[in-house]
Amino acid sequence: MSSFIGSSLQKTALALLSAVLFVGFFELNDWMFHDFEHKHGINWLFLPAGFRVILVLVLGLPGAMGLMLGSWYIDAGLIYGPNPLLAFLNGVAGGLTPWLVMKYLQKQRWLSDQLQTLNPLQLLNLTLATSASSAAAHQIVWHWLERPLTDVWVDVWPMFIGNVTGALVMLYGFKFILDRMRVRN
């Protein structure tokens, strides 16, 4: 029983750490790239999309849960109006969509289960699939729950591009840092 509790505490800590990282990079992205906003909530460069990829790859479901918790925290301050379901489902779309995409790609054997055997093409495919599905899921939720000023057919493209560019900047940034750390050792 104690191993169950220890495992649960570890997964909870990882989810909370993921949430803090996601929120932190959301704030950093807003500060750095506010002028690159297509409209409120849609950025042409969205660095937290990189954490969507990284956290679900490295942490799996706890990472996805952290993304969802982080999204709920962010949306509590950003989404106004009479529909609390919008913030809830927006968090679900932002957190669980990348994990579901990863699981689907692994089931189809288009993505390796092991990080060590992940090749650049698989990582790019995961990034593109996660970016597209996340943008589509957000736009569907926003349209379905009638978020003000939502135009699915127009807004999905800048959101997709922002997710892809943000994820690639983050992934290559991490690769650059990891490569430099290996050179020093």
C-alpha positions in Angstrom: 0.0 0.0 0.0 2.8 2.4 0.8 4.3 2.0 -2.8 0.9 3.0 -4.1 0.9 6.1 -2.0 4.5 6.9 -2.9 3.7 6.5 -6.6 0.6 8.6 -6.3 2.5 11.4 -4.5 5.2 11.3 -7.2 2.7 11.5 -10.0 0.9 14.4 -8.2 4.2 16.2 -7.7 5.0 15.7 -11.4 1.6 17.0 -12.5 2.0 20.1 -10.3 5.5 20.8 -11.5 4.2 20.4 -15.1 1.4 22.9 -14.3 3.9 25.4 -12.9 6.2 25.1 -15.9 3.3 25.5 -18.3 1.9 28.6 -16.5 5.4 30.0 -16.2 6.1 29.7 -19.9 2.6 31.0 -20.7 3.4 34.1 -18.8 6.9 34.4 -20.4 5.4 33.9 -23.8 2.8 36.6 -23.1 5.5 39.0 -22.0 7.9 38.3 -24.8 5.5 37.9 -27.7 2.4 39.8 -26.8 2.8 41.8 -30.0 2.6 38.6 -32.1 -0.9 37.9 -31.0 -3.4 37.1 -33.8 -6.2 37.8 -31.3 -6.7 37.2 -27.6 -5.7 33.6 -26.8 -4.1 33.0 -30.2 -0.4 33.6 -30.7 1.7 33.3 -33.8 4.5 32.0 -31.5 3.3 30.0 -28.6 6.2 28.6 -26.5 4.1 26.6 -24.1 3.2 24.3 -27.1 6.7 23.0 -26.7 5.9 22.0 -23.2 2.9 20.1 -24.4 5.1 17.9 -26.5 7.9 17.6 -24.0 5.8 16.9 -20.9 3.6 14.2 -22.5 6.7 12.6 -24.0 8.7 12.6 -20.8 6.0 12.3 -18.1 3.0 10.8 -19.9 -0.3 11.2 -18.2 1.0 13.2 -15.2 2.4 15.7 -17.7 -0.9 15.9 -19.5 -2.7 16.4 -16.1 -0.3 19.2 -15.3 -1.0 20.8 -18.6 -4.7 20.6 -17.9 -4.3 22.0 -14.4 -2.1 24.8 -15.7 -4.7 25.6 -18.4 -7.4 25.8 -15.8 -5.4 28.2 -13.7 -4.6 30.4 -16.7 -8.2 30.3 -18.0 -9.6 31.3 -14.6 -8.1 34.7 -15.3 -8.6 34.9 -19.0 -12.0 33.5 -19.9 -14.8 35.6 -18.7 -18.5 35.2 -19.1 -21.4 33.1 -17.9 -20.0 29.7 -19.2 -17.6 28.0 -16.7 -17.7 24.9 -18.9 -15.7 26.8 -21.5 -12.6 27.1 -19.1 -13.0 23.5 -18.0 -13.2 22.0 -21.6 -10.5 24.4 -22.8 -8.2 22.9 -20.1 -9.1 19.4 -21.1 -8.4 20.2 -24.8 -5.1 21.7 -23.9 -4.0 19.0 -21.5 -5.3 15.7 -22.8 -5.2 16.3 -26.5 -1.3 16.0 -26.8 -1.4 12.9 -24.6 -4.1 11.3 -26.7 -2.2 12.1 -29.9 0.9 10.6 -28.5 -0.9 7.4 -27.5 -2.5 7.2 -30.9 0.8 7.6 -32.7 2.4 5.0 -30.5 -0.5 2.5 -31.1 -0.1 3.0 -34.8 3.7 2.4 -34.4 4.4 5.8 -35.9 6.0 7.0 -32.7 8.5 5.0 -30.6 7.5 4.2 -27.0 11.1 4.8 -25.9 12.6 8.3 -25.8 16.0 7.0 -26.6 14.8 5.5 -30.0 12.8 8.6 -31.0 14.1 9.9 -34.3 13.8 13.5 -35.6 11.0 12.6 -38.1 8.9 11.0 -35.3 9.4 14.1 -33.1 8.4 16.4 -36.0 5.3 14.3 -36.7 4.4 14.4 -33.1 4.9 18.1 -33.0 2.7 18.6 -36.2 0.0 16.2 -35.0 -0.1 17.7 -31.5 -0.2 21.3 -32.9 -3.0 20.5 -35.3 -5.1 18.6 -32.9 -4.6 21.1 -30.1 -5.6 24.0 -32.4 -8.6 22.1 -33.7 -9.7 21.0 -30.2 -9.5 24.5 -28.8 -11.4 26.0 -31.8 -14.1 23.3 -31.6 -14.6 23.9 -27.9 -14.6 27.7 -28.4 -17.1 27.4 -31.3 -19.3 24.9 -29.5 -19.5 26.9 -26.3 -19.8 30.2 -28.2 -16.7 32.0 -27.0 -17.0 35.6 -28.2 -15.3 36.6 -31.4 -14.4 33.0 -32.4 -14.1 32.3 -36.1 -12.9 28.6 -36.3 -12.0 28.6 -40.0 -9.8 31.7 -39.6 -8.4 31.3 -36.1 -7.3 27.6 -36.4 -4.5 28.5 -38.7 -2.7 31.1 -36.6 -3.1 28.8 -33.6 -1.6 25.9 -35.5 1.3 27.9 -36.7 1.9 29.4 -33.3 1.8 25.9 -31.8 4.3 24.5 -34.4 6.7 27.5 -34.2 6.6 27.6 -30.4 7.1 23.8 -30.1 10.0 23.8 -32.5 11.7 26.8 -30.8 11.3 25.0 -27.4 12.5 21.6 -28.7 15.5 22.9 -30.5 16.3 25.2 -27.6 16.3 22.2 -25.3 18.4 20.2 -27.8 20.9 23.1 -27.9 21.1 23.2 -24.1 21.5 19.4 -23.8 24.2 19.4 -26.5 26.1 22.1 -24.6 25.8 20.1 -21.4 27.2 17.0 -23.0 30.2 19.0 -24.5 31.2 20.2 -21.0 31.1 16.7 -19.5 
